[in-house]
Amino acid sequence: MAITASLVKELRERTGSGMMECKKALVETNGDIEAAIEMMRKSGQAKAAKKAGRTAADGIIAICFADDGNSAAMVEVNCETDFVAKDDNFTSFTKAVAERTLASDVATVEDLLQLPLHDGEETTVNTAREALISKIGENMNVRRFERFQATSGKLSSYSHGVRIGVVVEVEGGDDELGRDIAMHIAASNPLCVSADDVPAETIEKERGIYKAQALESGKPENIVEKMVEGRVRKYLAEITLQGQAFVKDPDTTVGKLLEQRGARVVGFHRFEVGEGIEKKQENFADEVMAQIKG
């Protein structure tokens, strides 16, 4: 596989390593960027290889609840600039999409786009989207949605402006606890509720990386094993909701807070605008010069 400059650039951004190290790793892994990151972490070359979607696109996260509070929907609608994200027409459209999502049972964005935006109207979500593009002059799309139905607990939500949205189901506790947990999820971005939810292969992959790093220290095997297990415990505490330090009281974990309140988190979803979308960086000076040169 050809090792392109853009591939090297992405690996540099995700690992903080030098260009030559990144190119060498990509050559050795035949252009597989995830394998290159794992190899570099094992050798200690990667400075910051934690995988994270880069927030680049603009738009809105909207959350809509049913009147009884037992069901909800969360959607992400994207546009090109934060200026348009604040436009009343765009925010109204996004709110209507969230309401339509809640009232429907479609499973894909493609099917959602074909539904009427409002009851009793012929204008579909997609037709309304295209009309808005023509009116405002920016591309926009309905990117994703999630629908929620309370099972054994109560749904709570938190929105950080319009850029981050969280819906969580908490069994036990009260409204304040539910909102606090949703706020924590928005701030700390856990991957799952507990260590039991982390796939075994993910843990083994991390364990292998930590062991390769620890062996480089030259310490005895028994010490290495203790170091590895300690790193694994720290890793699980960082990525799981129950293991994280509670944002409003860092002296306690979310797991301990829930235990004290006789509550448990059934599940949650967190959306952040543009996560995982790479936005092209424009150099306007170069663009103007190119136009001048014809």
N, C-alpha and C positions, 0 to 999 in steps of 0.2 A: 504494500500500500504506500502511495506517495505521502511523504511527510510535508504537509503544507505549512506555510508561515502562520496561517490562522490557527492551525492545530497546536503549534508550538506556543503561540501567544496565549491560547486558552489554558494550556498546561502551566505556563508561567504564572498566570493570574490565579490559578487554583492552588498552586504549591508555593509560590514565592521564591522559586529556584531560578538559577541562571539559564540563559538561552541554550547554551551548549549542553548542560545537564538534561534539560527538557528534551532537546532534540535527540540526544543519545538514548534516553529512556523510551521515547516513541519509536525509534529505530529498532530497539531490542524487543519491543512488544508489538511490532508490526502495526503501529498506528492506533493501538487500543489504549485510549486515554485513561480509562479506569484501571487497567492493568498497569499502566505506567505510573499512576499515582500510588498504587499499592506497592510496587517495586521500590519507588523512591522513598516511601515511608519506611519500608523495611531497612533500607540502607541509611536512613536518617537524613536524606537530602531534602525531603519536602519540609518546608517550614510551616506551612498552613494548608494541609491537604484536606481539611474538613469539607466535605461536599455540601454545597449550599447553592440554591437557585439565586441568580443575580436579579434583583428587582430592577427592571429597566423600562418596562412599558408603563403607561399611565392608565388611569381609570378609576373605577369605584367598586367596592365590595358592599353589597346591600343585603340586609337580613329582613325577612318578613315572617311574622308569627300569625297563626290562626287565632281567632278570638278566644278560644278556650286555652290557649297556651300549650297545647299538647303536640302541636306540629309546627314546623318552621321550614323555611327555605333560605339558602344563602347562594348568591350569584356573584360572579365577577364579570363586569363588562369593561372592555378596554377601549381606550382612545389613544391618540398620539401624544397629547400634551396635557399638563396639569391645568392649563387655562381652560381647555374644553371640559375637563373633568369637573370643573366648578360651574359649568354652564347649566342653567335651569332646564333647558330642553334635554340635555344629556342625563341629568340626575332624575328627571321625571321618567324618562325612558327606562333607566335602570331600575327604578322603583316598580314600574309596571311589569318589567321582566321578572322581578322577584315575586310579585304577586301572582303572575301567571304560572310560574314554576310551582308555587305552593298549591295552586288549584288544580294542577295537572298530575298525570302519572307517567309522563314520558321519561325515557331512560337516557336519552342522548340530546346533545345540543342541537343536532341536526333536526330531530323531531320537534324540539321546543320551538325552533325558528319557524316551523310551519303552522303553529297554533295562532289563533287570533290574539292580538296583544290585549284587547279588552273584550269582555263578554258582549255578544250581540253585534260585533263589528266584523267586517270582512278583512280589514287590514291585519296582516300577520305580523309576528314579531320581526321577521326578516324584511318585510316590506317597509315597516316603520324604521328599521335600522338603515335601510338603503335611502329612505327619504331624509333621514337625519344626516347621513353622510353628505348628501347633495346640498342640504341647507347649511351645514356647518363647515364643510370642506375638509374634514379629516376622516381618515379610515377608522372604523370602530367595529368591534365584534363582541358577541356574547361568547366568552371563553369557556366557562364551566359553571356548574351548579351542584348543590348538594341539598337533599331533602331529608328532614328529620321527623321522626315519630317517637314520642316518649314511650318507653316500655315499662320500666319499673321505677323510674325516677321523674324528675321535673327538668324541663329544658330551661337553660339560661343562656344569655348571650352578652357579648361585649364588642363594641366597635371602637377602634382607635382611629378617630376621624373617619375617613372613608377608605383608608388604605389597608387596614387589617380588620378582619371579622372572625369571631369565634362563636360557635354554638356548642354547648356542653350539656350532657345529661348527668345530673347528680341525684343519687338516691339518698334520702335523708338530708339533714341540715335545713337551711332556710334560704330565702331569696338572696340575702346578703352573701352567704357562703357561695352560692352558685355564681353570682356575679364576680366575686373575688377569684374563684377558680378560673373563670373565663378570662378575667383580666390577666391572671398569671400566665395562662396559655398564650395570650397575645404577646406578652413581653418576653417569655422564655422559650417559646416554640419547641415544646417537647415532641418527640417522634411518636410516642405511644404512652399508655397509662402506666404500665408496670413492666418490670424486667421479664415477667412471664410472656409478655407480648412481643418481645424482641426475638426474631427468628434465630434459631440455633446456629445457622450458617453465618449469620452476621457476627455473632459473638465469637465464633471460632476464627473467623477472618481477622477480627481485631486482636484476638489472643495470639494468632500467628505473627502479626505485625509487632506486637509488644515483645514477644519472645525473641524475634530477630533483633530488635533494638537492644534488649537487655543482654543478649549474648555478646554483643559488641563490647560491653563493659568488661568482659573477662571474668565476671564473678562466677562462683560455684553454681552448679545446677540447682541445688536446693534454694539458694538465695534468688536465683533467676525466677524460679517458679513462684516464690512469694511476691517478687516484684510484679510479675505478670498478673497474678490474681488481684493484686492491689490496683493495678491499672485498669483491669476489667471492671472492678467494682466502681471505680471512679467514673469510668465511661458510662456505665449503666445509670449511675446517679445523675449524670449530665443530660442524658437523652430521654429519661423517663419522667413523667409527671410526678409520680409518687416520690422519686428520689431527689428531685430538685428542691433547692432552698426556696421557701415561699417568698415571693417578691415583697410582700408587706411585712414580713418578719423573717429575715434571713437566718435567724437562730433556730428555726424549725423547718422541717421539710413539709412538703404538701401531703405526703403520706401520713405523717404524724398529726398534721392539722385535721385531716379527714378522720383519723382514728379518734381524736379527741372529741370531734363533733358527731361521732357515730354515723358517718356518711361514707359513700364511695362514689367514684366516678365511673359511670357506665360506658361512656365513650365521648369523643369530641372530634370536631373538625376545625381547622384553622386555615383561612385564606389570606394571602397577602398579595396586593396588586402587583402583577407582573413577575411574580417569582418564577424563575426558570426560563424567562423570555430574555433573549439577548437583543438589545436595542442598538441599531447601528449608530455609531457616534459620527455626527456630521462635523466637518471642518469647514465653517462657512467662509473663511478667508480663502481657502483653496478653491471652494466652489465659485466664488466671485471671480478669482483670477482665471479659472478655467473658462468662464463665460466671456471674460474680456478677450482672452486669446482666441476665442471662437471655436 
